[in-house]
Amino acid sequence: MNMKKTATSVAGALLCLFFEDSKDECKKKGRLPKLAEHSQQMRRRLKCRVLLTGLVLATGIFTSPNAVAQQAVEKHTAVLLGERLPSILWEKPFVVYQNGKYHTESLSKYKGKIIILEFWSSSCSGCLKGFPKINALQKQYPDRLKVFTVNTGGLRETIEKIEHAYSLLDKDTRSLPSIVNDRLLRTLFPFRVLSSCAWIKPDGSFYAFTPSEMVNEHNIDQVIAAEMILEERREKVRAKRNKASDEK
């Protein structure tokens, strides 16, 4: 608080200096300031402007933390199919509701798995009915799959509604983690219908956007099989490169 007061005082002093004029002196002399004096004033004003700009940037006087966070989200656009996801998605600590408690975690620890994000709201009864199925699939593929439900909030959504909706689920399904009150994922994956699911491949690329009905054993097995084939090819390429390197 004291730092901000000091910074504001300095900014005010710089502003006064910046707007300082020699009108009185000119009136007394009945003429305009000499060119040399005018140039000196302009140099002083330019220096003050640079100092003031640096002060604002350094202290963030006119930028709130919420505005900075909003700017970080706005600079990203929707991810296209096949594109690698931006680093902010892996690094951001998301707020997660699970088993009646909140914690934060990033998606980076699940890189190398299939990640499925299902978008929902507390008013979507169909979403809630489908949660036991995707929770069962996550337990069926513990080393290959990670599922998060995602509640991006909204004008009518509240934490109380989210908690109440989860309380209606059976005890086992309440362990399904839900990312709450998040705008970044909605920006990266703009959905039109609730219960839409974004599929992220183990290599960190956006694979598909499907309805929740398509999150099933058959489709998960297909993705796993395709990844295994790709990994075999990568291994062969690495082996050839190593062999060529050894021969040299």
N, C-alpha and C positions, 0 to 999 in steps of 0.2 A: 504493500500500500504506500509506504514512504517512498519507495523507488519510483512509483508512478507519479506521486506528487512532485518529486524532484524533477522528473522528466518533463512533466507538464509545465513546471515553472521555467525550465530551460527553454522549452519550445515557445512559451509565451515571450520570453526575452528575445529570442531569435526573430520572432514575428515582428516585435516592435522595431528591432533593428532593421529588418527587411523593409518595413514600410516607412522608415524614417526618411523625411524629405527635407529639402533645403528651400522650401517656399518662402519662409520668413526672411531668410537671408537674401533671396532673390528680390523680394519686395523692397527690402531696405536699400539694396543697391540699384533697384529699378532695371535690372537686366537679368538675362538667363545666366546660370552658372557657366563658368568657362568650360571648354571642352575637356581639359585635363581633370578638373574637379568632377565633372559629370562622369567621365570614364572611371575615376576612382570609386565613385558612389556605386556605379554599376557592378564593378568588380566585387565590392563589399557585399552588395545584394546577392550576387551570384554565389559567393562563398556561403552566405547565410542560408540560401536555398538548398545548397548541397548538404550543409550540416543538418538542416532541419529534416530533409528527406532521409538522411542516414539515421537520425535519431528516431524517426517514426518507424523505420524498418527494423531497427535494433530493439526497440522497446515494445513494439506492437500496440502503440497507444490507441490507434484507430481500428484495430483488428481483434475481434473477440475469438476465443478458442472455438466456439461453435461455427464461426464464419470460416476459420481455417479448415475445420473438419469438412464443412460443406464444400469448400473449394476442392479438397482432395477427392471427394466423391464425384463432383461435377466434371473434373478433367478426364474422367474415364467414360468410355462409351460401351455400347453393347458388344459382347464378344461374338464373333462369327463362328459358325461350325468349322471345326478343324483348327482354329486358332489356339495358341498357347495362352493360358490365363495370365494376367498381369501379376507382378510380384506382390502387389498390395493385398490380393486375395489370400495369398499364402501367409503373409506376415501379420495381417490384422488380427488383433485379439477380439474375437466375437463373444458377445454375451450369450451364454447358453443356459437354457432352463432344462433341468433333468432331475427326476426323482424328487420333485418339490423344492429343489434348491437351484441357486444361480452360481455359475462360475464362468471364467473366461478361458478360451483356448483358441489356438490358430489351426488352420487346416494343414499347415506344413507337416505335422506329424503323421498325416494320412496320405501324403504324396507317395505314389507307388501302388495305391489301391484304387479301385473304382469308387468314386464319390458320387452319391446321388443326393441332390437337394430338392426336396418337395416343398413347394410353396403353399401355404395354407393361411386360414384365418379362423378365429374362434367361432364365427358364424357358419362355417362350412362343415355341415354335418357329414357330408360325403368324405371329406378329408379325414375326419376323426375315425370314421368306420374303416378306412383303409390303413390306418396306422399299425394295427396288429399284424397285418400281412407283411409290410415292409420291415417291421421290427423282427419278425420271424426269419425273413430272408437275410437280414444282417447277421443274425446268430448262426444261420446256415453257412455263411461265408465269412467267418471272422477274420481271416487273413487276407481276403480279397476285396471285401466290400465295406464301405462306411456310408451310412445314411444319416442325413440331418433333415429334419423338417425346418422350414424357414418361415417365420412370421415377420413380414416387413413393416408391420404397424399400419397406421392409417388414422383418419379422422375419428373413426368410431371404435378403433381397437384400443384396448387398455391392458395393462399388465394383469389386472384383476380378472378380466375376461379370459386371458390366456391361461392363467393358473386354474380358473374354474373349468375350462375346457379339458385341460389335462387331468384334472381330478376325476373326470367322468370315465377316464380310461382305466383298464384293469391294471393291477400293480406292475405286471411284467412290461406292459407297453409304456408305462410312465418312464421307463429307463431310456426310451427313445429320445435322443437329444434334440432340442429345438433351439435354433438361433433366433433370437427375438429382437424386435425393434431395429432392424438393420436396413439401410438404404443402398449400401454398396452392391449387395447381391441383386437387388431389384434393378439397379442401373446396368450391371453386367449381363443379367438374364431377364430382360423385360418380358414378363408373361402377360397373357390376356385372360387366361382362365385359371382359377384356383385349382390346386391339385396337379399342376404342371410340374414335371420333374426334369431338372437339368442333370445330364450325365457327364461326368468328367473322367477321362481315361487316366490310367496309371501314369502316362507320360506327361500329364498336366494340360492336356488339350480338351477343348469343348467337343464332346462326341455327339450328343443328341439332346433334343427337347421333346419329351413325350408325355402323354397323360399317364397317371399313376398305374392304370391298368396294364401298361406295357412294362412295368417294373416286375418282372417275373423270373423264375428260374431259367427258362429257356433263353431269354435275351441276355441275362447275366452270363450264362455259360458261353454264349456266342462271343461276347466281348472278351471273356477270359481266354477262350481258344484263339481268337485273333491276336491277342497280346502275346500268347505263348509262341505262336508262329513267328511274330515279329522279333521276339527275343532270340529265338533260334537263329534267325537270319543275322541279327546283330552279332551274335556269338561267332558265327561263321566268318563274318567280315573282320571281327577283331582277331580271330585266329589267323586269318590270311595275312593281316597286317603285321602281326607278331612274327610270323614265319618269314615274311619278306624282310623284316627288320633284322632278324637273326642271321639270315643269309648274307646280308650286307656286312 
